[in-house]
């Protein structure tokens, strides 16, 4: 679910539909399982959330950082699950 939502979010940003992309990004950030996100990722998510609320689509670097960090976290999470299953 996260992966497809994040892909749709990134697609909207790439298509210059920033407002809709941010609308898709908020639920992703809010749905991140806080108890499974380590401290460093959590700091980035909190900062991105604050800045998205403050600047909206005017500061694209926060949008890009949020999407990238979500993707990195998801890849790491999937890798941990795969290692645990082996």
MMTF fields as JSON, N, C-alpha, C and O atoms, coordinates in Angstrom:
{
  "mmtfVersion": "1.0.0",
  "mmtfProducer": "UNKNOWN",
  "numBonds": 343,
  "numAtoms": 344,
  "numGroups": 86,
  "numChains": 1,
  "numModels": 1,
  "chainsPerModel": [1],
  "groupsPerChain": [86],
  "chainIdList": ["A"],
  "bondAtomList": [4, 2, 8, 6, 12, 10, 16, 14, 20, 18, 24, 22, 28, 26, 32, 30, 36, 34, 40, 38, 44, 42, 48, 46, 52, 50, 56, 54, 60, 58, 64, 62, 68, 66, 72, 70, 76, 74, 80, 78, 84, 82, 88, 86, 92, 90, 96, 94, 100, 98, 104, 102, 108, 106, 112, 110, 116, 114, 120, 118, 124, 122, 128, 126, 132, 130, 136, 134, 140, 138, 144, 142, 148, 146, 152, 150, 156, 154, 160, 158, 164, 162, 168, 166, 172, 170, 176, 174, 180, 178, 184, 182, 188, 186, 192, 190, 196, 194, 200, 198, 204, 202, 208, 206, 212, 210, 216, 214, 220, 218, 224, 222, 228, 226, 232, 230, 236, 234, 240, 238, 244, 242, 248, 246, 252, 250, 256, 254, 260, 258, 264, 262, 268, 266, 272, 270, 276, 274, 280, 278, 284, 282, 288, 286, 292, 290, 296, 294, 300, 298, 304, 302, 308, 306, 312, 310, 316, 314, 320, 318, 324, 322, 328, 326, 332, 330, 336, 334, 340, 338],
  "bondOrderList": [1, 1, 1, 1, 1, 1, 1, 1, 1, 1, 1, 1, 1, 1, 1, 1, 1, 1, 1, 1, 1, 1, 1, 1, 1, 1, 1, 1, 1, 1, 1, 1, 1, 1, 1, 1, 1, 1, 1, 1, 1, 1, 1, 1, 1, 1, 1, 1, 1, 1, 1, 1, 1, 1, 1, 1, 1, 1, 1, 1, 1, 1, 1, 1, 1, 1, 1, 1, 1, 1, 1, 1, 1, 1, 1, 1, 1, 1, 1, 1, 1, 1, 1, 1, 1],
  "groupList": [{"groupName": "UNK", "atomNameList": ["N", "CA", "C", "O"], "elementList": ["N", "C", "C", "O"], "formalChargeList": [0, 0, 0, 0], "bondAtomList": [1, 0, 2, 1, 3, 2], "bondOrderList": [1, 1, 2], "singleLetterCode": "X", "chemCompType": "L-PEPTIDE LINKING"}],
  "groupTypeList": [0, 0, 0, 0, 0, 0, 0, 0, 0, 0, 0, 0, 0, 0, 0, 0, 0, 0, 0, 0, 0, 0, 0, 0, 0, 0, 0, 0, 0, 0, 0, 0, 0, 0, 0, 0, 0, 0, 0, 0, 0, 0, 0, 0, 0, 0, 0, 0, 0, 0, 0, 0, 0, 0, 0, 0, 0, 0, 0, 0, 0, 0, 0, 0, 0, 0, 0, 0, 0, 0, 0, 0, 0, 0, 0, 0, 0, 0, 0, 0, 0, 0, 0, 0, 0, 0],
  "groupIdList": [1, 2, 3, 4, 5, 6, 7, 8, 9, 10, 11, 12, 13, 14, 15, 16, 17, 18, 19, 20, 21, 22, 23, 24, 25, 26, 27, 28, 29, 30, 31, 32, 33, 34, 35, 36, 37, 38, 39, 40, 41, 42, 43, 44, 45, 46, 47, 48, 49, 50, 51, 52, 53, 54, 55, 56, 57, 58, 59, 60, 61, 62, 63, 64, 65, 66, 67, 68, 69, 70, 71, 72, 73, 74, 75, 76, 77, 78, 79, 80, 81, 82, 83, 84, 85, 86],
  "secStructList": [7, 2, 2, 2, 2, 2, 2, 2, 2, 2, 2, 2, 2, 2, 6, 6, 7, 2, 2, 2, 2, 2, 2, 2, 2, 2, 2, 2, 2, 2, 2, 1, 7, 4, 4, 4, 1, 7, 2, 2, 2, 2, 2, 2, 2, 2, 2, 2, 2, 2, 2, 2, 2, 2, 2, 4, 4, 4, 7, 2, 2, 2, 2, 2, 2, 2, 2, 2, 2, 2, 2, 2, 2, 2, 2, 2, 2, 2, 2, 2, 2, 2, 2, 2, 2, 7],
  "xCoordList": [0.825, 0.0, 0.867, 0.646, 1.865, 2.738, 3.459, 3.557, 3.96, 4.768, 3.954, 4.442, 2.725, 1.904, 1.478, 1.435, 1.164, 0.797, 1.97, 1.804, 3.146, 4.345, 4.655, 5.08, 4.442, 4.644, 3.688, 4.091, 2.43, 1.441, 1.809, 1.655, 2.285, 2.716, 3.883, 3.854, 4.89, 6.052, 5.652, 6.17, 4.746, 4.271, 3.62, 3.82, 2.846, 2.206, 3.228, 3.085, 4.242, 5.291, 6.038, 6.344, 6.328, 7.026, 6.198, 6.751, 4.881, 3.983, 3.659, 2.757, 4.413, 4.211, 2.836, 2.349, 2.215, 0.944, 1.253, 0.883, 1.947, 2.487, 1.41, 1.556, 0.351, -0.707, -1.308, -1.514, -1.589, -2.16, -1.126, -1.466, 0.137, 1.201, 1.323, 1.492, 1.235, 1.302, 0.082, 0.198, -1.089, -2.288, -2.111, -2.61, -1.402, -1.13, -0.041, -0.033, 0.872, 1.994, 1.571, 2.085, 0.65, 0.22, -0.242, 0.222, -1.149, -1.587, -0.447, -0.434, 0.497, 1.643, 2.446, 2.767, 2.774, 3.546, 2.793, 3.39, 1.481, 0.678, 0.523, 0.358, 0.573, 0.369, 1.656, 1.615, 2.778, 4.036, 3.946, 3.618, 4.235, 4.151, 5.267, 6.401, 4.932, 5.925, 6.778, 7.953, 6.204, 6.953, 7.963, 8.821, 7.869, 8.79, 9.802, 10.651, 9.705, 10.605, 11.692, 11.407, 12.955, 14.036, 14.204, 13.624, 14.986, 15.119, 15.527, 14.951, 16.5, 16.991, 15.918, 15.734, 15.214, 14.13, 13.021, 12.466, 12.711, 11.643, 11.943, 11.042, 13.197, 13.586, 13.326, 12.828, 13.669, 13.46, 11.971, 11.537, 11.184, 9.739, 9.096, 8.249, 9.496, 8.935, 9.288, 8.427, 10.543, 10.964, 10.246, 9.783, 10.152, 9.45, 7.987, 7.449, 7.342, 5.933, 5.756, 4.837, 6.632, 6.556, 6.71, 5.939, 7.709, 8.002, 6.946, 6.658, 6.371, 5.283, 4.072, 3.391, 3.824, 2.711, 3.003, 2.116, 4.24, 4.635, 4.679, 4.156, 5.304, 5.569, 4.696, 4.638, 4.023, 3.225, 4.113, 5.144, 3.724, 4.474, 5.574, 6.288, 5.715, 6.7, 8.146, 9.051, 8.366, 9.723, 9.804, 9.574, 10.133, 10.142, 11.155, 10.982, 12.213, 13.226, 12.658, 13.113, 11.671, 11.06, 10.17, 10.08, 9.528, 8.718, 9.615, 9.342, 10.688, 11.61, 12.245, 12.368, 12.648, 13.253, 12.264, 12.637, 11.019, 10.005, 9.771, 9.736, 9.611, 9.377, 10.586, 10.438, 11.773, 13.0, 13.174, 13.504, 12.953, 13.122, 12.104, 12.433, 10.871, 9.864, 10.329, 10.228, 10.833, 11.282, 12.454, 12.463, 13.427, 14.585, 14.129, 14.589, 13.224, 12.728, 12.011, 12.216, 11.16, 10.423, 11.358, 11.161, 12.364, 13.327, 14.063, 14.237, 14.492, 15.185, 14.269, 14.69, 13.03, 12.054, 11.816, 11.78, 11.655, 11.449, 12.674, 12.538, 13.864, 15.084, 15.183, 15.617, 14.787, 14.824, 13.838, 14.149, 12.641, 11.646, 12.145, 11.936, 12.802, 13.313, 14.408, 14.441, 15.297, 16.367, 15.782, 16.265, 14.771, 14.149, 13.463, 13.401, 12.955, 12.266, 13.232, 12.848, 14.471, 15.447, 16.05, 16.883],
  "yCoordList": [-1.199, 0.0, 1.258, 2.168, 1.31, 2.472, 2.671, 3.785, 1.568, 1.645, 2.205, 3.076, 1.726, 2.221, 3.664, 4.455, 4.019, 5.399, 6.341, 7.448, 5.894, 6.705, 6.874, 7.946, 5.814, 5.898, 6.893, 7.673, 6.873, 7.82, 9.246, 10.172, 9.416, 10.716, 11.237, 12.379, 10.416, 10.798, 11.103, 12.045, 10.326, 10.571, 11.943, 12.64, 12.33, 13.645, 14.771, 15.793, 14.601, 15.62, 15.72, 16.819, 14.585, 14.579, 15.244, 15.839, 15.146, 15.746, 17.207, 17.81, 17.766, 19.158, 19.409, 20.54, 18.367, 18.499, 18.496, 17.582, 19.557, 19.61, 19.592, 18.902, 20.334, 20.372, 19.002, 18.611, 18.275, 16.941, 15.987, 15.118, 16.153, 15.322, 15.492, 14.518, 16.743, 17.006, 16.414, 15.876, 16.509, 15.902, 14.394, 13.816, 13.761, 12.327, 12.04, 10.982, 12.986, 12.778, 12.83, 12.059, 13.717, 13.841, 12.514, 12.141, 11.789, 10.514, 9.502, 8.701, 9.549, 8.635, 8.956, 8.061, 10.234, 10.632, 10.328, 9.889, 10.561, 10.3, 8.814, 8.423, 7.985, 6.546, 5.791, 4.597, 6.467, 5.778, 5.227, 5.96, 3.952, 3.345, 3.883, 3.407, 4.868, 5.585, 4.664, 4.946, 3.582, 2.66, 1.826, 1.172, 1.845, 1.076, 1.954, 1.453, 3.261, 4.195, 4.597, 5.107, 4.361, 4.69, 6.204, 6.97, 6.615, 8.012, 8.92, 9.995, 8.51, 9.37, 9.611, 10.741, 8.559, 8.726, 9.596, 10.467, 9.347, 10.091, 11.59, 12.399, 11.963, 13.372, 14.0, 15.121, 13.262, 13.774, 13.911, 14.928, 12.903, 12.964, 14.144, 14.845, 14.354, 15.448, 16.791, 17.661, 16.958, 18.214, 18.443, 19.551, 17.414, 17.552, 17.905, 18.756, 17.272, 17.564, 19.015, 19.689, 19.502, 20.893, 21.844, 22.792, 21.578, 22.48, 22.396, 23.403, 21.233, 21.127, 21.922, 22.577, 21.848, 22.624, 24.12, 24.914, 24.486, 25.893, 26.459, 27.545, 25.723, 26.249, 25.668, 26.225, 24.565, 23.924, 23.506, 22.866, 23.859, 23.441, 24.428, 24.207, 25.509, 26.534, 26.068, 26.568, 25.145, 24.655, 23.182, 22.293, 22.949, 21.588, 20.671, 19.452, 21.242, 20.387, 19.563, 18.443, 20.095, 19.33, 18.218, 17.136, 18.496, 17.465, 16.324, 15.155, 16.679, 15.656, 14.865, 13.643, 15.561, 14.888, 13.926, 12.816, 14.34, 13.476, 12.227, 11.119, 12.393, 11.241, 10.315, 9.099, 10.882, 10.083, 9.321, 8.135, 9.998, 9.356, 8.236, 7.183, 8.466, 7.391, 6.184, 5.05, 6.426, 5.326, 4.573, 3.342, 5.303, 4.669, 3.851, 2.727, 4.417, 3.691, 2.411, 1.354, 2.515, 1.335, 0.252, -0.927, 0.636, -0.34, -1.014, -2.233, -0.217, -0.778, -1.704, -2.771, -1.297, -2.112, -3.442, -4.491, -3.402, -4.626, -5.538, -6.758, -4.946, -5.739, -6.419, -7.568, -5.726, -6.325, -7.481, -8.517, -7.307, -8.379, -9.597, -10.738, -9.344, -10.443, -11.198, -12.428, -10.474, -11.114, -11.918, -13.01, -11.401, -12.094, -13.389, -14.367, -13.377, -14.559, -15.655, -16.822, -15.299, -16.291, -17.103, -17.97],
  "zCoordList": [0.0, 0.0, 0.0, -0.8, 0.909, 0.959, -0.364, -0.879, -0.902, -2.119, -3.282, -4.003, -3.482, -4.587, -4.347, -5.289, -3.107, -2.782, -3.0, -3.511, -2.611, -2.797, -4.279, -4.709, -5.063, -6.511, -7.151, -8.014, -6.739, -7.264, -6.874, -7.669, -5.674, -5.187, -6.034, -6.492, -6.239, -7.044, -8.482, -9.082, -9.031, -10.399, -10.525, -11.521, -9.523, -9.551, -9.454, -10.125, -8.64, -8.57, -9.896, -10.358, -10.5, -11.787, -12.879, -13.804, -12.778, -13.765, -13.414, -13.996, -12.45, -12.025, -11.409, -11.417, -10.881, -10.168, -8.673, -7.936, -8.257, -6.905, -5.822, -4.814, -6.022, -5.011, -4.758, -3.609, -5.823, -5.666, -5.07, -4.268, -5.467, -4.9, -3.401, -2.667, -2.946, -1.5, -0.804, 0.298, -1.439, -0.856, -0.68, 0.285, -1.61, -1.488, -0.457, 0.172, -0.29, 0.626, 2.091, 2.901, 2.448, 3.851, 4.452, 5.529, 3.777, 4.381, 4.528, 5.463, 3.605, 3.698, 4.943, 5.725, 5.135, 6.317, 7.606, 8.589, 7.601, 8.804, 9.091, 10.246, 8.062, 8.239, 8.564, 8.861, 8.511, 8.816, 10.239, 11.171, 10.402, 11.744, 12.643, 12.596, 13.451, 14.26, 15.124, 15.357, 15.593, 16.444, 15.655, 16.247, 14.325, 13.49, 12.759, 12.023, 12.967, 12.296, 13.277, 14.36, 12.885, 13.811, 13.94, 13.171, 14.9, 15.289, 14.135, 13.966, 13.346, 12.269, 11.208, 10.756, 10.815, 9.848, 10.454, 9.784, 11.718, 12.376, 12.37, 12.149, 12.61, 12.598, 11.226, 11.127, 10.179, 8.823, 8.538, 7.997, 8.892, 8.66, 9.403, 8.849, 10.642, 11.43, 10.79, 10.653, 10.403, 9.781, 8.453, 8.18, 7.639, 6.358, 6.57, 5.862, 7.525, 7.81, 8.223, 7.755, 9.099, 9.538, 8.356, 8.199, 7.533, 6.415, 5.315, 4.668, 5.092, 4.114, 4.586, 3.797, 5.88, 6.434, 6.316, 6.0, 6.569, 6.531, 5.105, 4.854, 4.17, 2.837, 1.731, 0.635, 2.0, 0.952, -0.205, 0.001, -1.409, -2.597, -2.983, -3.961, -2.229, -2.58, -2.381, -3.05, -1.496, -1.212, -1.595, -0.775, -2.848, -3.397, -2.74, -2.744, -2.174, -1.559, -0.413, -0.178, 0.304, 1.387, 0.844, 1.425, -0.255, -0.917, -1.37, -1.098, -2.063, -2.567, -1.43, -1.512, -0.372, 0.778, 1.427, 1.804, 1.56, 2.173, 1.332, 1.868, 0.022, -0.859, -0.849, -0.731, -0.971, -0.99, 0.333, 0.33, 1.444, 2.749, 2.952, 3.498, 2.511, 2.577, 1.78, 2.247, 0.588, -0.264, 0.377, 0.398, 0.892, 1.541, 2.747, 2.949, 3.546, 4.713, 4.295, 4.891, 3.256, 2.801, 2.28, 2.572, 1.518, 1.003, 2.164, 2.172, 3.139, 4.3, 5.09, 5.536, 5.26, 6.006, 5.301, 5.945, 3.982, 3.209, 3.287, 3.372, 3.259, 3.354, 4.709, 4.795, 5.764, 7.105, 7.203, 7.791, 6.626, 6.66, 5.877, 6.29, 4.753, 3.935, 4.696, 4.672, 5.366, 6.141, 7.296, 7.595, 7.933, 9.065, 8.608, 9.353, 7.385, 6.861, 6.443, 6.369, 6.172, 5.692, 6.785, 6.523]
}
